[in-house]
Amino acid sequence: MLAHEGFEPMYALGGAAALARLSRRSFDLVILDVVTTDGLKPLRWLHMHGRIPVLMLTSRGHEDDGILGLELGADDYLSKPFRARELFARLRAILRRLERNDRTELVALTVGELAIDFAARSATMEGVPVRLTTAEFNLLVALARSAGRVQSRVTLTYQALGRRLEPFDRSIDTHISNIRRKLRLDLGRGIEIRSWRGHGYVLAIPHGQPREAPSSSS
C-alpha cells in the first residue's frame, strides 16, 4: 500500500534488522512498530545518531507505549487498528513539515539565552547544544516565534506535527515535558514554558520579544 501511494518502503523484521538497515543507508522517515520485543532499540539508536523522524505504531489500549516512545525520541504515534489513509496522512504531514522547514526564510532566532539555528536545525541554551527530535525542534520554534503569547494545543499540534489535535491526544504535552527537561528550565533560567489550563502553552520571557535574523536574500 505504501508503494502504491508513492512511497519507497524498505522493511525490517525486528530491531536488529532495522538497525542494520539504518546503519547502511539514509531514510526520510521511519515507521516503528513497538510490538516486537526489541522494538524500542532502533528508536534509541535513531535518537543518538540523527534526526530521522519516527512514527510509532502501538496497539489500541496501549497508548502509554506511544507516550514512552515520545519520551525516547519519537515524533508521533498512531494506535492500531487504523485505516490506511490515516497512516498515509500522518506520513505526508511529517514530510510536509520537513519541507516547510527547508523553505524557511529565517536563519536564526534568539530568545533570551535560547538560540535557534534554522539552517542547522539546532538549538543552544546558554551556548550549550541541546539535542532535539524533529517534532521537539518544530515545537520549540513555534513557541519561540510567538514568545510571550499563548499558543493553543490545536495550533501547536498543527505546527509541530503537521496534523489535527485528536481527542485525548497527549503528544504535545509529552514533547513540552521533554523540551523543558532538555533545556533544564527547572534551574531558574530567564525563560520558561508555562501551561495555561484550557488554553495551551507560552514561552515566557523576562522582557522584550524574540529577535529573528532574516536570510541574506530578504
FENNORTA-V30153 format. One record per residue. N is the residue number from 1. RES is the residue in one letter. SS is DSSP state (helix for helix, strand for strand, loop for the rest). OMEGA is omega in radians with two decimals (NA if undefined). NEAR is the number of other C-alpha atoms within 10 Angstrom. Layout:
N/RES/SS/OMEGA/NEAR
N/RES/SS/OMEGA/NEAR
This chain:
1/M/loop/3.12/10
2/L/loop/3.14/13
3/A/loop/3.14/9
4/H/loop/-3.14/7
5/E/loop/3.07/9
6/G/loop/3.07/8
7/F/loop/3.08/12
8/E/loop/-3.03/10
9/P/loop/2.94/12
10/M/loop/-2.99/11
11/Y/loop/3.05/9
12/A/loop/-3.14/13
13/L/loop/3.13/10
14/G/loop/-3.07/19
15/G/helix/-3.10/19
16/A/helix/3.13/14
17/A/helix/3.11/12
18/A/helix/3.13/19
19/L/helix/3.12/16
20/A/helix/3.13/12
21/R/helix/-3.13/14
22/L/helix/-3.12/16
23/S/helix/-3.08/11
24/R/helix/-3.10/8
25/R/loop/-3.12/7
26/S/loop/3.14/9
27/F/loop/3.10/13
28/D/loop/3.11/12
29/L/strand/-3.10/15
30/V/strand/2.96/20
31/I/strand/-3.04/18
32/L/strand/3.08/23
33/D/strand/-3.04/21
34/V/loop/3.13/21
35/V/loop/3.14/13
36/T/loop/-3.04/11
37/T/loop/-3.14/9
38/D/loop/-3.03/13
39/G/loop/-3.11/19
40/L/loop/-3.14/22
41/K/helix/3.10/15
42/P/helix/-3.14/22
43/L/helix/3.10/26
44/R/helix/3.14/14
45/W/helix/3.13/14
46/L/helix/-3.13/22
47/H/helix/-3.11/18
48/M/helix/-2.98/11
49/H/helix/3.11/10
50/G/loop/-3.08/12
51/R/loop/3.08/20
52/I/loop/3.13/19
53/P/strand/-3.12/24
54/V/strand/3.00/27
55/L/strand/-3.13/24
56/M/strand/3.04/24
57/L/strand/3.12/23
58/T/strand/3.11/22
59/S/strand/3.09/17
60/R/loop/-3.09/13
61/G/loop/3.12/9
62/H/loop/-3.12/11
63/E/helix/3.11/18
64/D/helix/3.05/13
65/D/helix/3.11/20
66/G/helix/3.10/24
67/I/helix/3.07/22
68/L/helix/3.11/13
69/G/helix/3.10/26
70/L/helix/3.13/26
71/E/helix/-3.12/15
72/L/helix/3.04/16
73/G/loop/3.08/26
74/A/loop/3.14/31
75/D/loop/-3.09/25
76/D/strand/3.08/24
77/Y/strand/-3.10/22
78/L/strand/-3.09/19
79/S/strand/3.08/16
80/K/strand/-0.02/14
81/P/loop/3.11/10
82/F/loop/3.09/12
83/R/loop/-3.11/8
84/A/helix/-3.09/10
85/R/helix/3.06/12
86/E/helix/3.07/11
87/L/helix/3.13/16
88/F/helix/-3.13/15
89/A/helix/3.12/13
90/R/helix/-3.12/19
91/L/helix/-3.14/21
92/R/helix/3.09/15
93/A/helix/3.10/18
94/I/helix/-3.11/24
95/L/helix/3.09/16
96/R/helix/3.14/14
97/R/helix/3.11/20
98/L/helix/3.14/17
99/E/helix/3.10/11
100/R/helix/3.13/9
101/N/helix/3.13/15
102/D/helix/-3.08/12
103/R/loop/-3.08/10
104/T/loop/-3.13/12
105/E/loop/3.14/15
106/L/strand/3.09/17
107/V/strand/-3.12/16
108/A/strand/3.09/19
109/L/strand/-3.12/20
110/T/strand/3.06/19
111/V/strand/-3.08/23
112/G/loop/3.12/18
113/E/loop/3.11/13
114/L/strand/3.12/21
115/A/strand/-3.12/22
116/I/strand/3.11/23
117/D/strand/-3.07/16
118/F/loop/-3.10/19
119/A/loop/-3.14/14
120/A/loop/-3.07/9
121/R/loop/-3.11/18
122/S/strand/3.12/17
123/A/strand/3.05/24
124/T/strand/3.07/16
125/M/strand/-3.06/19
126/E/loop/3.10/12
127/G/loop/-3.11/10
128/V/strand/-3.13/12
129/P/strand/3.12/15
130/V/strand/3.14/17
131/R/loop/-3.11/18
132/L/loop/2.99/22
133/T/loop/-3.14/26
134/T/helix/3.13/24
135/A/helix/3.13/28
136/E/helix/3.12/24
137/F/helix/-3.13/22
138/N/helix/3.13/22
139/L/helix/3.12/21
140/L/helix/3.10/23
141/V/helix/-3.14/20
142/A/helix/3.12/19
143/L/helix/-3.09/22
144/A/helix/-3.12/26
145/R/helix/3.12/17
146/S/loop/-3.08/16
147/A/loop/-3.13/21
148/G/loop/-3.14/21
149/R/loop/-3.13/14
150/V/loop/3.08/17
151/Q/strand/-3.11/19
152/S/strand/3.08/15
153/R/helix/3.08/20
154/V/helix/-3.14/15
155/T/helix/-3.11/16
156/L/helix/3.10/22
157/T/helix/3.13/22
158/Y/helix/-3.08/15
159/Q/helix/-3.07/18
160/A/helix/-3.07/25
161/L/helix/3.11/24
162/G/loop/-3.12/22
163/R/loop/3.12/18
164/R/loop/3.01/16
165/L/loop/-3.12/17
166/E/loop/3.12/10
167/P/loop/3.11/6
168/F/loop/-3.12/6
169/D/loop/-3.11/14
170/R/loop/-3.05/16
171/S/helix/-3.10/23
172/I/helix/3.14/24
173/D/helix/3.13/16
174/T/helix/3.10/17
175/H/helix/3.11/26
176/I/helix/3.12/18
177/S/helix/3.12/14
178/N/helix/-3.12/19
179/I/helix/3.11/21
180/R/helix/-3.11/16
181/R/helix/-3.09/12
182/K/helix/3.10/15
183/L/helix/3.13/22
184/R/loop/-3.10/14
185/L/helix/3.12/15
186/D/helix/-3.12/10
187/L/helix/3.10/9
188/G/loop/3.09/8
189/R/loop/-3.11/16
190/G/loop/3.11/14
191/I/strand/3.09/19
192/E/strand/3.07/18
193/I/strand/-3.11/20
194/R/strand/3.06/15
195/S/strand/3.08/17
196/W/strand/-3.04/12
197/R/loop/3.13/7
198/G/loop/-3.11/8
199/H/loop/-3.10/12
200/G/strand/-3.08/17
201/Y/strand/3.10/23
202/V/strand/3.00/21
203/L/strand/-3.07/21
204/A/strand/-3.13/21
205/I/strand/-3.09/18
206/P/loop/-3.14/12
207/H/loop/3.05/11
208/G/loop/-3.13/10
209/Q/loop/3.14/17
210/P/loop/3.11/18
211/R/strand/-3.14/14
212/E/strand/3.11/16
213/A/strand/-3.13/13
214/P/strand/3.09/13
215/S/loop/-3.08/11
216/S/loop/-3.12/8
217/S/loop/-3.06/6
218/S/loop/NA/6
